[in-house]
């Protein structure tokens, strides 16, 4: 699948428009276009396509333009009014669709955790107040925890150099432009938490970072839209879990052996972030586990971004 340009979008939209106006089935062509735009993170184009085509479809048949990719785009662009309309249509049409149900959960989480317009969030907590009620507390002089001070002293260019931070930043700039900044931000957050010895945060951040790297490589370099997981139906690459991605890469030997072993070990470290395992088994997450997760990230960046491969195909 090639990287879509504006001219490609216009041409394909015109083709779908002709199908609509001639009374021919258009849903299959529209679905293919929606999914390609979704996978290439062109969410605004996706909504614009829907809005344009809706001008040519009678009101009674507007539902035929709806698709879970459209719902996801409206959520990502924070058009929650449209998201609610689409969610109602999609749920009514196919309530058992797993992709729709997943997006519905995201919409529900937003609506349940969002205050009415113009409601200051600070009013929910006394700790956010900066008024006379807490003025007396400012008279007490406190110091930073000693452990924090020691950890902050480790933040230096030399330490970052030892962790290959600057080299990895150069490699991350080879990722597709649409995902470059989120990869860089996630990597920065991962390194900062590692230096502060926040082991649980490192495990979680490393897992999400590895997921994104493997997904982007599968889509942009291997040109894979869907993965068939063992014993399951095929899934869009961007809907696969870290476990499913690692299993696929392992079965096809798409990463060096050391990177695969580290990725599998990093995934297993997630089991240790649950308090139940630490308390019931008396087996807390160790700094070694955190280090394994960081090494998995560093090795995977080397394997996938050492050369300018991870780019949108043209």
C-alpha positions, -999 to 999 in steps of 0.1 A, spaced: 0 0 0 15 33 -11 15 66 9 -16 85 -1 -14 119 -15 -41 146 -18 -45 139 -55 -50 102 -47 -77 110 -22 -95 133 -47 -94 107 -74 -107 79 -52 -134 102 -37 -146 111 -73 -148 74 -81 -170 67 -50 -191 97 -58 -197 84 -93 -209 50 -78 -232 69 -55 -248 90 -82 -252 60 -106 -269 40 -79 -242 13 -77 -228 -3 -45 -201 20 -31 -196 6 5 -166 -17 -4 -146 10 -21 -154 35 7 -144 10 34 -110 5 17 -105 42 15 -114 47 52 -91 20 64 -61 33 43 -67 68 57 -70 53 92 -37 33 90 -19 64 76 -32 85 105 -49 109 81 -79 114 104 -88 149 92 -89 137 56 -111 108 67 -137 132 82 -135 155 52 -142 125 29 -173 116 49 -186 152 49 -181 155 12 -198 122 3 -227 129 26 -237 157 2 -245 131 -24 -262 105 -3 -300 109 5 -307 114 42 -324 80 44 -292 63 33 -266 84 53 -259 54 76 -242 36 47 -214 61 49 -206 52 86 -177 30 96 -157 24 128 -127 41 113 -148 73 110 -157 70 147 -121 66 157 -111 97 136 -138 118 153 -126 107 187 -90 115 179 -99 149 165 -121 155 196 -153 160 176 -174 143 203 -207 154 189 -201 136 157 -186 106 176 -218 102 196 -239 103 164 -217 77 147 -216 55 178 -254 53 180 -256 44 143 -228 18 144 -241 2 176 -276 -1 162 -263 -16 129 -239 -41 144 -237 -41 183 -214 -71 184 -186 -56 162 -155 -57 185 -139 -26 170 -171 -6 175 -174 -18 211 -138 -8 218 -144 27 205 -176 29 224 -157 23 256 -134 52 247 -163 75 241 -180 64 273 -148 70 293 -147 105 279 -183 114 286 -181 100 321 -149 118 330 -155 152 314 -171 181 333 -196 205 318 -182 234 298 -165 261 318 -163 240 349 -129 246 365 -112 213 373 -95 229 402 -128 231 421 -127 193 424 -97 193 447 -87 214 477 -50 207 468 -53 227 436 -64 258 455 -40 287 460 -60 308 484 -58 319 520 -72 286 532 -39 270 527 -17 300 531 -5 289 566 10 258 551 34 279 530 51 290 562 66 256 568 99 252 549 102 218 534 130 202 515 130 179 485 132 142 494 169 131 495 163 103 470 148 127 445 178 150 448 202 121 442 183 110 412 182 145 397 219 147 401 222 119 376 205 139 348 235 150 327 245 148 290 272 122 299 247 98 314 223 102 285 252 96 261 260 63 280 224 53 275 227 60 237 200 87 240 213 110 213 220 82 188 185 69 194 170 103 188 187 104 154 172 70 146 137 80 157 138 109 132 138 82 105 103 71 115 72 82 95 66 119 101 31 114 114 44 93 144 79 109 149 69 133 177 49 108 197 78 83 195 103 110 206 80 121 235 75 85 247 112 78 245 121 109 265 95 99 292 109 64 292 145 75 298 135 101 324 116 74 344 145 50 340 170 75 355 146 82 384 143 44 389 106 44 384 105 7 375 67 3 371 65 34 348 94 20 327 77 -13 322 45 3 310 61 29 288 85 3 273 56 -19 264 36 8 246 67 20 228 76 -15 215 40 -19 204 42 13 183 76 4 168 65 -31 157 31 -18 143 48 9 123 74 -15 109 47 -40 100 26 -15 82 52 9 66 80 -15 58 64 -49 55 32 -35 40 10 -56 62 -25 -44 69 -37 -73 90 -21 -101 111 -36 -135 115 -30 -144 151 -29 -181 162 -64 -194 167 -80 -160 161 -94 -140 132 -72 -116 114 -69 -81 130 -57 -47 117 -21 -42 126 -29 -12 148 -54 -32 168 -29 -60 177 -15 -64 212 22 -65 220 19 -103 226 4 -108 192 30 -86 175 59 -103 191 45 -138 183 42 -128 146 77 -114 145 90 -145 162 72 -168 138 86 -150 108 120 -143 124 117 -106 115 139 -94 143 174 -105 155 173 -132 181 186 -110 209 159 -83 202 131 -109 201 142 -125 234 144 -90 251 110 -81 237 94 -112 251 111 -107 284 99 -71 285 63 -81 278 65 -106 307 77 -78 331 42 -64 328 30 -91 351 50 -76 379 34 -42 379 2 -56 395 3 -52 433 -13 -87 437 18 -104 423 42 -84 445 22 -90 477 9 -125 472 41 -139 458 65 -116 476 82 -110 443 85 -73 436 95 -58 403 133 -53 404 156 -27 387 169 -56 366 134 -60 351 133 -23 343 167 -26 327 155 -55 305 126 -33 292 150 -4 283 174 -28 266 145 -42 246 136 -8 234 172 1 225 178 -31 206 144 -28 187 152 8 177 185 -5 163 169 -34 145 141 -13 129 155 22 126 192 17 121 187 25 84 160 47 68 136 18 62 107 28 84 92 53 60 58 55 42 62 37 9 57 57 -22 
